[in-house]
Amino acid sequence: MREKLNENQNLQIALVAVLVVVVGYFMYSNFAGGSSSASEVSEPAESTPTAATVASGTPPPVHPLPKRVDDAYKNGSTVVLLIHRDGGIDDRKVREAANVLSGMSDVAYFPVSVDKIATYAAITGPLGVSSAPALVVVRPRRLNDGGAAQATVTYGFQTAADIRQAVRDANYQGPTLTYAPQ
């Protein structure tokens, strides 16, 4: 086959033409918006215009958090949400690992099934939570310098040590160091 290709100039031209068409198709589909980027996929649903948004020019209000979550944040606790799917193996293991939170002071832990995630949209929406299991850790109010609540989200399987470390990171008050090789 290789020898026939090397010897036949018409076959070489045909092969090059096919490759040009294939490359052209992929380039056209990427530049014409045929594929979506990661930021488009993970964008929260609240940013999609709705009839209420278009009519009034303002986005619809985000529902308030459940009272016990809001109270925990106002009382200075580190709020931890574990977004999980019922029946997922990794989700079950992360829920078991999250038992480490019961022994930590000033930590309010809330396991949340994915079908109830809209109830927590004030937290999960801005973070763009896109899959489960997701560990969301909200920095305590006293450490936010009077600004908006800061939170992190970590996806996938987490060990008890990972969960404990995420809470410690949220409560860190020291200097922020950057990596700088010497």
N, C-alpha and C positions, 0 to 999 in steps of 0.2 A: 504494500500500500504506500509506504513512504517513498519507494523508488518511483512508483507511478506518479506520485504528486511532484517529485523533483523533476521528472522528465516532461511532464505535460504542462505547458504554459497556460493553456486555457483553463485547466483545473485549478491552477494557482490563482488566476484572476477571479474565478468564481468563488473560491474560498475567501479571498480578501474582501470581495463584495459582500458576502454573507456576514463576515465579521463586522464590516462597516455598518451594515444595516442593524445588526444586533446592538452594537455600541451606541449608535444613533438613537435607537428606541429607548435604551436605558437612560441616556442623557436627557432626552426629551421628556420622559415620564418624571424624572427627578426635578427638572427645572419647571415643568408645567404644573407642579403640585400633585403629581400622581401618588407620591408617598407621603406619609406623615412622619414628622420628627418626634423624638421622645417627649419634647416639651408640649407638643399638641396632644399627645396621648395622655399624659399625666395631668393635664390641666383640669382643675376641679369643675364640676358641673355648674357651680354657682356663677361662673363667668360667662356661661352661654346666655345670650339675650333671650328673654322671655317676653310675652305680651306685656306684662307689667313693667318690665325694664324699658321697652320701646315706648310705651305710652307715657310714662312719667319721666324718663331720662335717668332714673336712678335704679340701682340694682335692688331686687327684693330683699327684705330684711332676713338676716340669719336668725333662726330660732334660738332662744336663750338656752343655755346649758341646763341640764338637770340641777335642781337646787342643791343636792348633796355634793356635786362636783364643784359648783360655784362656791358653796360654803367652804369646802376644803381649800380651794385656792385663796379665798379671802382670809382664811385663818392661817395662812402661811405654810401649808403643806406642799410637798412635792406631789403633783398629781400625775399618776401613771395610768394610762389607758392601754389595755391589751386588746387589740382588734383581732378577733379569731373567727374561723369557720367551724361550725359544729361538724364533727366527723373527720376533720383533717388530722392526720397523724402528727405532723409537725406542730399543728395548733394545740393539740392535746399535750404534747411534751412541753411546749412553752408555757401553757397554763400551769402545769405541774411545777416547772421551774420558778414561776412567778410567786409561788408560796413563800419564797425567801423574803418577799416584801412585807409579810405579816409581822416579821420580827424587827422591822426597821421603824424607828420613830419618825414622826412628821412626814409620813408617806401615806397618801390616800390612793388605794389601788381599786380600779374599776375594770373588770373584764367586760368587753363589749362584743356581742355577736355582730357579724357583718350586716345582718338585716336590721340592726338598730344604729348603724353608723350615722345616719342623718341626724339623730338626736344630738350628736356631738359635733355637728358641722362647724360650729364656731372654732373648734380646735382642729379638726381633721381637714376641713376645707382649705384653709390657707397653707397647710402642709402638703396638700395634694396626695393624701393617703390613697394608694392605688392597688394594694394587694394585702393579703393576710397570710400569715400572722404579721401584725405590725405593732411594735412597742412604741408608744408615744409617751414621752416624758416631758412634763411642763415644769419649767424652772419656777421655784417658789417666788411668790409675789415680792417678798422683801429683797430679793436679789435682782429685780428687774429695773431698778433705778427709776421707778415711777412710770416706766413706759409700758408698752404692750407686752403681754405674756410671751416669753420665749419658749420654744419647744423643739424637740428633736424627734425624729421617727427612724426606727431601725426595723428592717424587714427580715423575715425568715426566722429560722430556728435560733433561739437564744438560750444559753445555759443560765443557771442561777447566778453564776459569777458575772456573766455579761449583763444581766438585769441589774444586779447590785452595782456594777460599775457605771451603768447609764444613769442611775440615780445619783451616785457620787459625782459624776461629771456635771449633772444639772445643779448641784449644790456647791460647785467649786467657786471659790472667791479669790484665788490668787492671781498672779500675773499671767497673761496669755503669752506663751512663748511660741515662736515659729521655728520651723526647721531651717537651719542655715548651715550647709556643709562648709567645712573649713579647708 
